[in-house]
Amino acid sequence: MGVRDGDDFASYEKKLPILSSELAVLMGWKNKEDYVYDYKLTKAQISEIEKICSLSLPHNLTLFLTSSDS
């Protein structure tokens, strides 16, 4: 999801075509509990997600990864 600076609510949402196990490697998740939080994405993580999923994400928003899958 993406949030504009100063806003409290997401103005962008996109379901990613990637497996939770692939995200776990990218995000450095070690425990099953790690899968159920919101994570602010770094530029490197955004770039890697774009590459793996063959898509372009907005760069004018603060992007978060929300996952509830384990």
C-alpha positions in Angstrom: 0.0 0.0 0.0 1.1 3.6 -0.5 0.6 6.6 1.6 1.2 10.3 0.7 3.4 12.2 3.1 1.3 13.7 5.9 -1.7 11.4 5.2 -2.9 8.7 7.6 -4.7 6.5 5.0 -3.5 4.6 2.0 -4.1 6.1 -1.3 -2.7 3.2 -3.3 -3.1 -0.6 -2.9 -1.8 -3.3 -5.1 -1.9 -7.1 -4.7 1.6 -8.4 -5.6 2.0 -11.6 -7.7 4.6 -13.1 -5.5 4.6 -16.0 -3.0 4.9 -15.4 0.7 8.0 -17.6 0.7 9.7 -15.3 -1.9 8.7 -12.2 0.2 10.2 -13.9 3.3 13.6 -14.1 1.6 13.4 -10.5 0.3 12.2 -9.1 3.6 14.4 -11.2 5.9 11.5 -12.8 7.7 12.6 -15.6 10.0 9.5 -16.5 12.0 5.9 -17.1 10.9 4.8 -14.1 13.1 6.9 -11.8 10.8 4.4 -12.4 8.0 1.5 -10.5 9.7 2.9 -7.0 10.1 3.1 -3.8 8.0 6.6 -3.0 6.8 7.8 0.3 5.4 9.7 -0.6 2.2 13.2 0.6 1.5 14.2 1.7 -2.0 16.2 -1.5 -2.4 13.2 -3.6 -1.5 10.9 -1.7 -3.8 13.3 -2.1 -6.6 13.6 -5.9 -6.0 9.8 -6.3 -5.8 9.5 -4.4 -9.1 12.1 -6.7 -10.7 10.7 -10.0 -9.3 7.0 -9.1 -10.1 7.8 -7.3 -13.4 5.8 -4.2 -12.5 6.4 -0.6 -11.6 5.3 0.9 -8.3 4.7 4.6 -7.6 7.8 6.4 -6.4 5.9 9.4 -5.1 4.4 7.6 -2.1 5.8 6.0 1.0 5.2 2.3 0.3 4.4 -0.4 2.9 4.1 -4.1 2.5 1.1 -5.6 4.3 1.0 -9.4 4.5 -1.4 -11.7 6.4 -0.2 -14.9 4.7 2.0 -17.4 6.3 
